[in-house]
Amino acid sequence: MSLQNQIFNITTEQEFNALALEIFNYQFLHNSTYNEFCKHLKINPLSVKTIQDIPFLPVEFFKTHAIKTGDFNAQKVFLSSGTTGMTQSEHLVKDLSLYETSYKNAFKQFYGVIEDAWIVAVLFRA
């Protein structure tokens, strides 16, 4: 089963924890920025046994580094709102279909089918 299918079929806390550790190891091996961050913290991936042991990449890194796993051209780049004069963080999205599946599944879990919902939002750009 592909990693993507595993992510969307988690049913127990044990499955979540096991997959989180698998993803950590994958990111450690294939995301150079995350790898360097972990090495700076002197994190040995063999010592990461629980999800509490997984180091989180600081949000500031998304302002100063191209955070991506592997080599790809982003299908979409989402920018943080930032504040006037501040550097915006970037979320480089490799696969929009995976991103869409993720937010639709989350929406369905908490609110119901998105196609049945009315969403009203006020958006502005300063």
QUIKAVEN-V806903 format. One line per field, one symbol per residue. ss: DSSP state (a for helix, b for strand, c for the rest). psi: psi as a letter, one per 30 degrees, with the letter a starting at -180 (. if undefined). A space follows every 10 residues. Layout:
BEGIN
ss=???
psi=???
END
This chain:
BEGIN
ss=ccaaaaaccc ccaaaaaaaa aaaaaaaaaa caaaaaaaaa ccccaaaccc aaaccccccc aaaacccccc cccccbbbbc cccccccccb bbbccaaaaa aaaaaaaaaa accaaacccc cccccc
psi=kleeeeeggk fleeeeeeee eeeeeeeeef jeeeeeeeee fhkkfffjfl fffkkkkkef ffffljjlja jlkkekjkkl ealkflkklk jjjejeeeee eeeeeeeeef fakefglkkk kjklk.
END
